[in-house]
């Protein structure tokens, strides 16, 4: 089925990006502040991840708002969350990455997304920094506390990113869902709705201001070769 790519308040497009795929990137499409941020990274892998995420983001946003990628103006709130400066379509976006995977969520309304790898990391030592007392008690009863802990982390980070504060706000004030395997579908947390699921070996959480359907899309480098401006048709 062929559809026009349009942002909606009742749907989130989650674009998954393989950070290991080679991309022919022209750094000149980035803004001066993005290039300045890029040059702060001393580790080449971190630098490459930031460049790919921003490069892909600009191309995706251009296909939604019918703009040239280099002409898109981004502003930042007081906590550093980016948003479209000129935004008559009320489009919101959010980026997250772990190891070789990244996800870019695009919708209308407040949103936050987080992706975490289930292998090669443990949050046990840091659990007291983001879990409240009730969550700590429930977590001890979980059949898989390590997995449940990662689920809670992604949920809370997605919520705080939707609020626009990130971890500048206390994660203890948010009560998440202690789950190690069950998918969350528009679960209510305060004024938000939370979706959480497994994508391969990664946990993904998306927080929105409205109940939404989730559309998972795989980013392909052929999208970089489309002329602008235009409306993207995909199928």
C-alpha positions as CSV (number, residue, x, y, z in Angstrom):
1,X,0.0,0.0,0.0
2,X,1.3,3.5,-0.9
3,X,0.8,6.3,1.6
4,X,1.8,9.9,1.8
5,X,4.2,10.5,4.6
6,X,2.4,12.9,6.9
7,X,2.9,13.6,10.6
8,X,-0.2,13.0,12.7
9,X,-1.2,13.5,16.4
10,X,-2.6,10.0,16.5
11,X,0.4,8.2,15.0
12,X,4.1,8.1,15.6
13,X,6.6,7.2,12.9
14,X,9.6,5.5,14.4
15,X,12.5,5.6,12.0
16,X,15.1,3.0,12.8
17,X,18.6,3.7,11.6
18,X,21.4,1.2,11.3
19,X,24.4,3.3,12.3
20,X,26.8,0.8,10.7
21,X,25.4,1.4,7.2
22,X,27.7,3.6,5.1
23,X,26.2,7.0,4.2
24,X,27.6,9.5,1.7
25,X,27.2,12.5,3.9
26,X,27.7,16.2,3.0
27,X,28.5,18.0,6.3
28,X,27.6,21.3,4.8
29,X,23.9,20.7,5.4
30,X,24.5,21.0,9.1
31,X,24.1,24.3,10.9
32,X,27.0,26.1,12.4
33,X,25.9,25.1,15.9
34,X,25.6,21.5,14.9
35,X,29.1,21.5,13.4
36,X,30.4,23.1,16.6
37,X,28.8,20.4,18.6
38,X,30.2,17.8,16.2
39,X,33.7,19.1,16.8
40,X,33.4,18.7,20.6
41,X,33.4,14.9,20.3
42,X,36.9,13.4,20.8
43,X,35.9,9.7,20.2
44,X,35.5,9.0,16.5
45,X,32.6,6.6,17.1
46,X,30.6,9.2,19.0
47,X,31.4,11.8,16.4
48,X,30.2,9.5,13.6
49,X,27.0,8.7,15.6
50,X,26.1,12.4,16.1
51,X,26.8,13.2,12.5
52,X,24.7,10.3,11.1
53,X,21.8,11.1,13.5
54,X,21.7,14.8,12.6
55,X,22.2,14.1,8.9
56,X,19.4,11.6,8.7
57,X,17.2,13.8,10.9
58,X,17.5,16.7,8.5
59,X,16.6,14.5,5.5
60,X,13.6,13.0,7.2
61,X,12.3,16.3,8.4
62,X,12.7,17.7,4.9
63,X,10.5,15.0,3.6
64,X,7.7,15.9,6.0
65,X,7.8,19.7,5.7
66,X,9.0,19.8,2.0
67,X,12.1,21.8,2.7
68,X,15.7,21.5,1.6
69,X,17.6,19.7,4.5
70,X,20.2,22.5,4.8
71,X,17.5,25.2,5.1
72,X,15.8,23.7,8.2
73,X,16.2,25.8,11.2
74,X,16.4,24.2,14.6
75,X,16.1,25.9,18.0
76,X,16.6,24.6,21.5
77,X,14.7,24.9,24.7
78,X,16.5,25.8,28.0
79,X,17.3,22.2,28.6
80,X,18.8,21.6,25.1
81,X,15.9,19.8,23.5
82,X,15.8,20.7,19.7
83,X,12.7,21.7,17.9
84,X,11.7,23.1,14.5
85,X,12.0,26.9,14.6
86,X,9.3,27.5,12.0
87,X,6.7,24.8,12.6
88,X,3.2,25.6,11.2
89,X,2.5,21.8,11.0
90,X,3.3,21.4,14.7
91,X,5.7,18.5,14.0
92,X,7.7,17.2,16.9
93,X,10.7,14.9,16.8
94,X,13.0,13.1,19.1
95,X,16.2,11.1,18.7
96,X,17.8,8.3,20.7
97,X,20.6,5.8,20.0
98,X,22.5,2.9,21.6
99,X,25.6,1.2,20.1
100,X,24.8,0.6,16.4
101,X,21.1,1.5,16.4
102,X,19.3,4.8,16.4
103,X,15.6,5.8,16.4
104,X,14.0,9.0,15.3
105,X,10.4,9.6,16.3
106,X,8.2,12.0,14.3
107,X,4.7,13.0,15.3
108,X,2.6,16.0,16.3
109,X,2.4,17.0,19.9
110,X,4.9,16.4,22.8
111,X,7.0,13.3,22.4
112,X,10.0,11.6,23.7
113,X,11.7,8.4,22.6
114,X,14.5,6.2,24.1
115,X,16.2,3.0,22.9
116,X,18.4,0.9,25.1
117,X,20.5,-2.2,24.4
118,X,19.7,-5.2,26.6
119,X,23.2,-6.6,26.2
120,X,26.5,-5.3,27.6
121,X,25.2,-3.0,30.3
122,X,23.7,-3.1,33.8
123,X,21.8,-0.4,35.6
124,X,21.7,-2.2,38.9
125,X,24.2,0.0,40.7
126,X,22.4,3.2,39.4
127,X,18.9,2.0,40.2
128,X,18.5,4.1,43.3
129,X,19.2,7.2,41.2
130,X,16.0,6.9,39.1
131,X,13.7,4.5,40.9
132,X,11.3,5.5,43.7
133,X,10.8,3.4,46.8
134,X,7.6,1.7,45.5
135,X,9.4,0.7,42.2
136,X,12.3,-0.7,44.2
137,X,9.9,-2.9,46.2
138,X,8.0,-4.2,43.1
139,X,11.3,-4.7,41.2
140,X,12.5,-7.2,43.9
141,X,9.5,-9.4,43.1
142,X,10.2,-9.4,39.3
143,X,11.2,-12.7,37.7
144,X,13.8,-10.8,35.6
145,X,14.8,-7.7,37.6
146,X,17.6,-6.7,35.2
147,X,15.3,-6.6,32.2
148,X,12.6,-4.9,34.2
149,X,15.1,-2.3,35.3
150,X,16.0,-1.5,31.7
151,X,12.4,-1.2,30.8
152,X,11.9,1.3,33.6
153,X,14.9,3.3,32.5
154,X,13.6,3.6,28.9
155,X,10.1,4.6,30.1
156,X,11.4,7.3,32.4
157,X,13.8,8.7,29.9
158,X,11.1,8.8,27.2
159,X,8.7,10.6,29.6
160,X,11.3,13.2,30.7
161,X,12.3,13.8,27.0
162,X,8.6,14.4,26.2
163,X,8.5,16.9,29.0
164,X,11.5,18.6,27.4
165,X,13.6,18.5,30.6
166,X,15.5,15.3,30.3
167,X,17.1,14.2,33.5
168,X,17.2,17.8,34.7
169,X,13.9,16.8,36.3
170,X,13.8,14.1,38.9
171,X,13.0,10.6,37.6
172,X,11.8,9.6,41.1
173,X,8.6,11.6,40.7
174,X,7.6,9.4,37.8
175,X,6.1,6.0,38.4
176,X,6.8,3.6,35.6
177,X,5.5,0.1,34.8
178,X,7.6,-2.7,36.2
179,X,7.7,-5.2,33.3
180,X,10.3,-7.4,31.8
181,X,8.6,-8.7,28.7
182,X,5.0,-7.4,28.4
183,X,4.5,-4.7,25.8
184,X,3.0,-1.4,26.9
185,X,0.3,0.1,24.6
186,X,-0.7,3.6,25.4
187,X,-0.3,3.0,29.1
188,X,-1.2,6.2,31.1
189,X,1.5,8.0,33.1
190,X,0.4,11.3,34.5
191,X,-0.8,13.3,31.4
192,X,1.2,11.1,29.0
193,X,0.7,7.9,27.1
194,X,3.5,5.3,27.0
195,X,4.3,2.6,24.4
196,X,7.2,0.2,25.1
197,X,8.3,-2.9,23.1
198,X,11.3,-5.0,22.1
199,X,13.0,-4.3,18.7
200,X,15.5,-7.1,18.2
201,X,17.7,-7.0,21.3
202,X,16.8,-3.4,22.1
203,X,14.1,-1.9,24.3
204,X,12.2,1.0,22.8
205,X,9.9,3.4,24.7
206,X,7.9,6.3,23.2
207,X,6.0,8.8,25.2
208,X,3.3,11.1,23.7
209,X,0.7,13.5,24.8
210,X,-2.0,11.6,23.0
211,X,-2.8,7.9,22.5
212,X,-1.1,6.9,19.3
213,X,-0.5,4.1,16.8
214,X,3.1,3.1,16.2
215,X,4.5,2.7,12.7
216,X,8.0,1.2,12.6
217,X,10.0,2.2,9.5
218,X,13.5,1.3,8.5
219,X,15.6,4.1,7.2
220,X,17.4,3.4,3.9
221,X,20.1,5.5,2.3
222,X,18.0,5.8,-0.9
223,X,16.0,8.4,0.9
224,X,19.0,10.7,0.8
225,X,18.9,10.8,-3.0
226,X,15.4,12.2,-3.4
227,X,15.0,15.7,-4.9
228,X,13.7,18.5,-2.7
229,X,11.2,19.9,-2.0
230,X,8.6,17.1,-2.6
231,X,6.1,14.9,-0.8
232,X,7.6,11.5,0.0
233,X,5.6,8.5,-1.2
234,X,6.7,5.2,0.2
235,X,5.3,1.7,0.1
